[in-house]
Amino acid sequence: MASQDWFDKDFYKVLGVSKDVTPAELKKAYRKLARKYHPDSNPGNPAAEAKFKEISEAHSVIGDPGQRKEYDAVRAMGGGARFTAPRPGGGQAGGFDDVFGGMFGGGARQQQPGYSYEQGGFDDLLGGMFGRGGGGGFGSPSGGFRGYGGPTRGRDVIASTTVDFITATHGDQITLQTQDGRAIKVKIPAGVADGQKIKLRGQGQHSPDGGESGDIVLTVNVRKHPVFEREGLNLRVAVPVTFVEAALGATIEVPTLGGAPVKLRIAAGTPSGRVLRVKGRGVVTPKGTGDLLAEVQVAVPSHLSKDAEEKLTAFAEALPKENPREDLLAKARD
C-alpha cells in the first residue's frame, strides 16, 4: 500500500491477541494463522489469500518493536498520524507492497518452447515456518523481512520441459536455458515418469540480501512412443500374429526399446489378448528392472482370395459345432 491509516486498523484484533501480548505469544499466534491461511494450503481461494495478506501486514507492524511503539502511539492519539510505506529507491527497506508485489501478480511471466517459467510461491517469506530453511524466519534482527530472521531466501522457480520416451526411460543429461539467460545442465534420471517433478537446488532466483538461492522445481513431461507404453517399470507392446501362428504356434520377433528384437515363442492355441513376458527388457533403474509385456493380437485378414475363402469354409465345417460365446451369454442371463 502507498499509505495506510493505522488508526482504522486494529492489528491486535486481526491477529487475535491482546494489546499486552508478549513477542513469544505474538509469534505463536501469527504462525498459527499463517499456516491456516497460507496460499499454498488454500490454492485458488482468494479469501484466504486476502486474509493472509491482512495478518502479514498486521504482524509486520506489531511484530517490529519500533513500529509497534509508533502504532500504539498513533492509536492512543486517535489517528492523528499516518504511516507511509517506504518506496523502492528511497534508501530504506521496501514496505508491504515490496514484499508481496511479486507474489500477487507483480512479476512478469515468460515462456520458451519446451520450458515454461514463472515466479515461485510464498515459500520465500515463510520458508523457515514450513520447513524450507533459510527463509525469513523469526530469529535475531540481522536482515530479512523487516529486520527479522536473517537473509531472505531466493524465490523458487516453477518450470517444465518435455523429453522423448527413450530419454525418460534410459535417462540422459539435457541443457535448459533459464529466464535470465543462464544455461543449466539437468540430469534426467532413468525411469522418470510423465509429470514427475525434479528439484534443482540453488538454481532458482538469487536472494536479494545475500541469503541462499531458491530452487527450480522442474516438471518433466514425456512424449508418447508409437509402439511402447509404460506400466511402472514394465514396458507393454502389442504384437500382431496371424491366425495360423496363433492356432498352430510359432516363433516370432518382438521389438525392444532401443535394442535388437528378441525371439518369442507363441504356443499353439494362443488367444488374442494373452500377455507374454520377456524378463529384464523393461525400464532399468537403480531401484529395479522391469519386464517387456508382449500382448498377442490375432490379426484377421481383410481380403481373401476365392480359393482361400473356400478352404476357410471347409476348415470351419470341419471344426466341432460349438459356440464360443455360449458361456458369456449364460453369465449375462444370471
C-alpha positions, 0 to 999 in steps of 0.5 A, a space after each residue: 500500500 502507498 499509505 495506510 491509516 493505522 488508526 482504522 486498523 486494529 492489528 491486535 484484533 486481526 491477529 487475535 491477541 491482546 494489546 499486552 501480548 508478549 513477542 513469544 505469544 505474538 509469534 505463536 499466534 501469527 504462525 498459527 494463522 499463517 499456516 491456516 491461511 497460507 496460499 499454498 494450503 488454500 490454492 485458488 481461494 482468494 479469501 484466504 489469500 486476502 486474509 493472509 495478506 491482512 495478518 502479514 501486514 498486521 504482524 509486520 507492524 506489531 511484530 517490529 518493536 519500533 513500529 509497534 511503539 509508533 502504532 500504539 502511539 498513533 492509536 492512543 492519539 486517535 489517528 492523528 498520524 499516518 504511516 507511509 510505506 517506504 518506496 523502492 529507491 528511497 534508501 530504506 527497506 521496501 514496505 508491504 507492497 515490496 514484499 508481496 508485489 511479486 507474489 500477487 501478480 507483480 512479476 512478469 511471466 515468460 515462456 520458451 518452447 519446451 520450458 515454461 517459467 514463472 515466479 515461485 510461491 510464498 515459500 520465500 517469506 515463510 520458508 523457515 515456518 514450513 520447513 524450507 530453511 533459510 527463509 525469513 524466519 523469526 530469529 535475531 534482527 540481522 536482515 530479512 523481512 523487516 529486520 527479522 530472521 536473517 537473509 531472505 531466501 531466493 524465490 523458487 522457480 516453477 518450470 517444465 520441459 518435455 523429453 522423448 520416451 527413450 530419454 525418460 526411460 534410459 535417462 540422459 543429461 539435457 541443457 535448459 536455458 533459464 529466464 535470465 539467460 543462464 544455461 543449466 545442465 539437468 540430469 534426467 534420471 532413468 525411469 522418470 515418469 510423465 509429470 514427475 517433478 525434479 528439484 534443482 537446488 540453488 538454481 532458482 532466483 538469487 536472494 536479494 540480501 545475500 541469503 541462499 538461492 531458491 530452487 527450480 522445481 522442474 516438471 518433466 513431461 514425456 512424449 508418447 512412443 508409437 509402439 511402447 507404453 509404460 506400466 511402472 517399470 514394465 514396458 507393454 507392446 502389442 504384437 500382431 500374429 496371424 491366425 495360423 501362428 496363433 492356432 498352430 504356434 510359432 516363433 516370432 520377433 518382438 521389438 525392444 526399446 532401443 535394442 535388437 528384437 528378441 525371439 518369442 515363442 507363441 504356443 499353439 492355441 494362443 488367444 488374442 489378448 494373452 500377455 507374454 513376458 520377456 524378463 529384464 527388457 523393461 525400464 532399468 533403474 537403480 531401484 529395479 528392472 522391469 519386464 517387456 509385456 508382449 500382448 498377442 493380437 490375432 490379426 484377421 485378414 481383410 481380403 481373401 482370395 476365392 480359393 482361400 475363402 473356400 478352404 476357410 469354409 471347409 476348415 470351419 465345417 470341419 471344426 466341432 459345432 460349438 459356440 464360443 460365446 455360449 458361456 458369456 451369454 449364460 453369465 449375462 442371463 444370471 
